[in-house]
């Protein structure tokens, strides 16, 4: 009986923490834990996506079926595709309380895709699987996380079969819960992706249940397990980590640990941190991890940024226009990896 009560308390606490992953104003400490037991619905408002975008021939919707069941998705397709031409694919995974349209609008990744001419796939979590729309990235003990990863993989494969995608140039990016799911996909299928970007996410291998996930989110000490066994001749995709130093939802230490663990696997050494600032935007401290000259991971710690998309569109939830442009950083990082893979 006591075990059942403890499990119920953890469940309620974790559901609130998932809500908190979409609230930039969440308070930490005891008050946050107490609020986590409330069952109040998510009340954050977000700016609606322009109708022109929603009904554009370049912005379509579909459904893919995997181990976790059907999952909807949105797809951005660049204009002017020529016959026999193939273009890169970037998969974007939303955070809690978001959907494809919300992430596309706040990140403005489609604007970059239009200019650079690449596909952008936005898989969506089913609200029946998580009432807040969070990917269950942490639930690896029950296999639910792996099943959802399989459904996302099914969506990726569906797009690769139906669209002119260059299979050698596929990358992943995610924010918050989406970042956790992205890193799960990348560690289980490293051969499929050339690069991965984690924005405000939990370090890989530190959570396997709701209890360990909430501890990691709040920066409490947890025991990390090794990354999944990967053959020595298979490289993990290069990793870009973006995390705000003022993130009170997912502790900033998670970003630093993610980059460090990615580098440790191959014995990569951390470079001397360098400070970068453009105009009036928040400053960022950049640390690269390299092995024999090859970039393995990059950590971008953004000063004063909370739990929000850095440099995101103004007027949207979970978006801070004052930060450096995360979307531009992500695509620049990914494009460099694509170029190197062609060498």
Secondary structure, DSSP 8 states (H G I E B T S, - for coil): -HHHHHHHHHHHHHHHHHHHTT-TT---SHHHHHHTT-------------HHHHT-TTEEEEEEEETTEEEEEEEE--S---TT--EEEEEEE--TT--HHHHHHHH-HHHHHHHHT-EEEEE---TTT-TT----TT-TTTTHHHHHHHHHHHHHHHHHHHS-EEEEEEEEEEETHHHHHHHHHHHH-GGG-SEEEEES---TTS-SSHHHHHHHHTT------------TTS---EEEEEEETT-SSS-THHHHHHHHHHHHTTT-EE---EEE--TTS--EEEEEEEETTEEEEEEEEETT--SSEET--TTSTTEETTS--HHHHHHHHHHHHHHHHT-
